[in-house]
Amino acid sequence: MHFFKTTRYSGPTRARKSFGSMMAVAGLAAAVPVAAQAQNLGLLQPEQVEDVLTFEGSAELLYNDNVFLLPENTNPQAIFGDNKRADSQLNALFAVKFDRDVSLQRFTLTGKVKPVKYFNYSQFDYIGYDLGANWAWAIGRPWFGTVGANFSQTASTFSDVRQSEKNLQRNNRVYFTGGMRLTPSWAIIGGIDRTSLTNSTAAQESSDYDLTGIEGGMRYAPGTGTELALVYRNSNGDYPNRQVVDAGGGVLGTSVDNGYTQNEVLLRAQYKPDEDSRIFGQVGLTRRSFDNLPERDFSGPTARITYDFRPGGRFFMTADLIRDIASEEVLTSNYVDTRKVALRPSFRLTGKTTLTGNFSYAKLSYEGDPGFVAASAQVREDDITEFGLSLELQYSRNITFSARMGRQERDSNLNNVKYTNNYFGIGGGIRF
């Protein structure tokens, strides 16, 4: 659930370049998505220095009429111990952020606790968290970069994990990026990062992985709002536990090692055609080679592009276009060839009330599933559609209320993964 951010300034407004956005990590399940900026804050505005210490809290009561995302007429009794398909849940957030500039350095610490309580299926209650630290460093004029770490925990979704016990995913990431300016506009850039993901249940342990990436290239940033970076990236994915079940739930004839090597040439860009629009993201050529079963190898173009524009004073729009071989929406140790388009229009009804829509369509092909290679199974293909509306009211400077509703649908050539789900939520938040 999105809440407007209320920002207070403790000193003169200062703009900062986002080097980290140009060094986004690409890789299976650890890919950093290209996130749209908050639409109500304007396009390509300088990043503002907020209060040194801020706190945030929110709560949402969310109802799903098919909480486990089961096919129609499927009774959840056998797996989940009850025949109710619907359930309500309470999602809460408690967050604190420390953000401060010290000379040329910027230090950011974030901590979020995210409890989730189910009213009927309480065995899936859990406490999520997201802890992060980032140091945007600089040495004189030529040298700059970032170093940081992030540790998070969340429950896997029910879209592909349907089992009687909850599965908690712990994702830990450390990273370092660095650059040296050759001229005011040109710089050499590079980075290294490592991501580890573990699952709490034995049934999902084959999706545990360690991903190490290293990259280097050139960046052009003339200070006009346009940035271009051309980088070469190498990633190595290691799966310590062999996979024994394919993406359709079938048992493989033999266990499979999902280790791979990935090489990419990426063009990362940010371009501002005018004051009311911006295009940013990356396009590239990607080659993934598996250590086992080379029939699963992938080679082809990939892209993640976002277009923000404001055709009118009250209207905003964000559009995403994605073609990738990783999907953060699917828990699997196989790559998924994903093609997705998403639209998020937003209309400010009054000075304090905003109506936002969302529509997304994704076509997923499980080309990297060893099931269809090793056991001659058919390639699983899914079509996922979601659409909805949300209404947000900024009651006061620091307090917001919201309501949202929508529908999720998945069609597939495998009947046991199809579903539809309608949801409705109301909530509120405070920030100070």
Long-range contacts (C-beta under 8 A, 24 or more apart in sequence): 1-58, 1-60, 1-91, 1-390, 1-402, 1-404, 1-425, 1-427, 1-429, 2-38, 2-356, 2-390, 2-392, 2-402, 3-56, 3-58, 3-392, 3-400, 3-402, 3-429, 3-431, 4-38, 4-40, 4-354, 4-392, 4-394, 4-400, 5-38, 5-41, 5-431, 6-397, 6-398, 6-431, 7-48, 7-50, 8-50, 8-51, 9-48, 9-49, 9-50, 10-49, 10-50, 10-51, 10-52, 11-49, 13-46, 13-48, 13-49, 14-46, 14-48, 14-49, 14-101, 15-46, 15-47, 16-46, 16-47, 16-106, 16-136, 17-221, 17-227, 18-47, 19-136, 19-144, 19-145, 19-146, 19-177, 19-179, 19-189, 20-134, 20-136, 20-146, 20-177, 21-270, 21-280, 22-189, 22-219, 22-227, 22-229, 22-268, 23-146, 23-175, 23-177, 23-189, 23-191, 23-215, 24-268, 24-282, 25-173, 25-175, 25-193, 25-195, 25-213, 26-213, 26-233, 26-235, 26-264, 26-266, 26-282, 26-284, 26-286, 26-302, 26-324, 26-326, 27-195, 27-211, 27-213, 27-235, 27-237, 27-262, 27-326, 28-209, 28-211, 28-237, 28-260, 28-262, 28-325, 28-326, 28-335, 29-197, 29-207, 29-209, 29-326, 29-327, 29-328, 29-331, 29-332, 30-171, 30-173, 30-195, 30-197, 30-211, 30-326, 31-324, 31-326, 31-328, 33-304, 33-328, 34-280, 34-281, 34-282, 34-304, 34-305, 34-306, 34-320, 35-306, 36-306, 36-308, 36-318, 36-320, 36-344, 37-308, 39-308, 39-316, 39-317, 39-318, 39-344, 39-346, 39-356, 40-316, 40-346, 40-348, 40-354, 42-310, 43-272, 43-275, 43-276, 43-277, 43-278, 43-308, 43-309, 43-310, 44-225, 44-272, 44-275, 44-278, 49-99, 49-101, 50-97, 50-99, 51-99, 52-98, 52-99, 52-100, 53-96, 53-97, 53-98, 54-96, 54-97, 54-99, 54-431, 54-432, 55-95, 55-96, 55-97, 55-431, 55-432, 56-93, 56-94, 56-95, 56-96, 56-97, 56-429, 56-430, 56-431, 57-92, 57-93, 57-94, 57-95, 57-429, 57-430, 57-431, 58-92, 58-93, 58-427, 58-428, 58-429, 58-430, 59-90, 59-91, 59-92, 59-93, 59-427, 59-428, 59-429, 60-90, 60-91, 60-92, 60-402, 60-425, 60-426, 60-427, 61-88, 61-89, 61-90, 61-425, 61-426, 61-427, 62-88, 62-89, 62-90, 62-91, 62-423, 62-424, 62-425, 63-87, 63-88, 63-423, 63-424, 63-425, 64-88, 64-89, 64-421, 64-422, 64-423, 65-421, 65-422, 65-423, 66-419, 66-420, 66-421, 66-422, 67-118, 67-121, 67-158, 67-421, 68-158, 68-162, 69-157, 69-158, 69-159, 69-162, 69-408, 69-410, 69-419, 69-421, 70-162, 70-419, 71-415, 71-416, 71-417, 71-418, 71-419, 72-418, 72-419, 72-420, 79-162, 79-163, 79-164, 80-121, 80-164, 81-123, 81-164, 82-120, 82-121, 84-120, 87-118, 87-119, 87-120, 87-121, 88-118, 88-119, 88-120, 89-116, 89-117, 89-118, 89-119, 90-115, 90-116, 90-117, 90-119, 91-115, 91-116, 91-427, 92-116, 92-117, 93-429, 104-137, 104-138, 104-139, 105-135, 105-136, 105-137, 105-138, 106-135, 106-136, 107-134, 107-135, 107-136, 108-132, 108-133, 108-134, 108-135, 108-136, 109-133, 114-154, 116-155, 123-164, 123-165, 123-166, 124-155, 124-166, 125-166, 126-155, 126-166, 126-168, 127-153, 128-152, 128-153, 128-154, 128-155, 129-153, 141-181, 142-180, 142-181, 143-178, 143-179, 143-180, 143-181, 144-178, 144-179, 144-181, 144-187, 145-176, 145-177, 145-178, 145-179, 145-191, 146-175, 146-176, 146-177, 147-175, 147-176, 147-177, 148-174, 148-175, 149-173, 149-174, 149-175, 156-199, 156-204, 156-331, 157-329, 157-331, 159-329, 159-330, 159-410, 159-419, 160-247, 160-330, 160-331, 160-332, 160-417, 161-203, 161-204, 161-331, 163-201, 163-203, 165-201, 166-200, 166-201, 167-199, 167-200, 167-201, 167-203, 167-204, 167-331, 168-199, 168-200, 169-197, 169-198, 169-199, 169-200, 169-331, 170-197, 170-198, 170-200, 171-195, 171-196, 171-197, 172-196, 172-197, 179-219, 184-222, 184-223, 185-220, 185-221, 185-222, 185-223, 186-218, 186-219, 186-220, 187-218, 187-219, 187-221, 188-216, 188-217, 188-218, 188-219, 189-216, 189-217, 189-218, 189-219, 189-229, 189-231, 190-214, 190-215, 190-216, 190-217, 191-215, 191-216, 204-331, 205-241, 206-239, 206-241, 206-242, 206-243, 206-244, 206-245, 206-258, 206-333, 207-239, 207-331, 207-332, 207-333, 208-239, 208-240, 208-241, 209-237, 209-238, 209-239, 209-240, 209-258, 209-333, 210-237, 210-238, 210-240, 211-235, 211-236, 211-237, 211-238, 212-236, 212-238, 215-266, 217-266, 224-272, 225-270, 225-271, 225-272, 225-278, 226-269, 226-270, 226-271, 226-272, 227-268, 227-269, 227-270, 228-267, 228-268, 228-269, 229-266, 229-267, 229-268, 229-269, 230-265, 230-266, 230-267, 230-268, 231-265, 231-266, 231-268, 232-263, 232-264, 232-265, 232-266, 233-262, 233-263, 233-264, 233-265, 233-266, 234-261, 234-262, 234-263, 234-264, 235-261, 235-262, 235-263, 235-264, 236-260, 236-261, 236-262, 237-261, 237-262, 239-333, 243-333, 243-334, 243-370, 246-334, 246-369, 246-370, 246-371, 246-372, 246-375, 246-377, 247-332, 247-334, 247-366, 247-369, 247-371, 247-380, 248-369, 248-371, 248-377, 248-380, 248-414, 248-416, 248-417, 249-416, 250-371, 250-375, 250-377, 252-370, 252-371, 252-374, 252-375, 253-374, 253-375, 254-374, 256-292, 256-293, 256-370, 256-374, 257-291, 257-292, 258-290, 258-292, 258-333, 258-334, 258-370, 259-290, 259-291, 259-292, 260-288, 260-289, 260-290, 260-291, 261-288, 261-289, 261-291, 262-286, 262-287, 262-288, 262-289, 263-287, 264-302, 276-309, 276-310, 276-311, 277-307, 277-308, 277-309, 277-310, 278-307, 278-308, 278-309, 279-305, 279-306, 279-307, 279-308, 280-305, 280-306, 281-305, 281-306, 286-325, 288-325, 288-335, 288-368, 290-368, 293-370, 293-373, 293-374, 295-373, 296-334, 296-335, 296-367, 296-368, 296-369, 296-370, 296-373, 298-325, 298-335, 298-337, 298-367, 298-368, 314-347, 314-348, 314-349, 315-345, 315-346, 315-347, 315-348, 316-345, 316-346, 316-347, 317-343, 317-344, 317-345, 317-346, 318-343, 318-344, 318-346, 319-343, 319-344, 320-360, 322-362, 325-368, 327-362, 327-364, 329-362, 329-384, 330-364, 332-366, 332-369, 334-366, 334-368, 334-369, 334-370, 335-367, 335-368, 336-364, 336-365, 336-366, 336-367, 336-368, 337-364, 337-365, 337-366, 337-367, 337-368, 338-362, 338-363, 338-364, 339-363, 352-393, 352-394, 352-395, 353-391, 353-392, 353-393, 353-394, 354-391, 354-392, 355-389, 355-390, 355-391, 356-389, 356-390, 356-391, 356-392, 357-387, 357-388, 357-389, 357-390, 358-386, 358-387, 358-388, 358-389, 358-390, 358-406, 359-386, 359-387, 360-384, 360-385, 360-386, 360-387, 361-385, 378-413, 380-412, 380-413, 380-414, 380-417, 381-412, 381-413, 382-410, 382-411, 382-412, 382-417, 383-410, 383-411, 383-412, 384-408, 384-409, 384-410, 385-409, 385-410, 388-423, 398-430, 398-431, 398-432, 399-428, 399-429, 399-430, 400-428, 400-429, 400-430, 401-426, 401-427, 401-428, 402-426, 402-427, 402-428, 402-429, 403-427
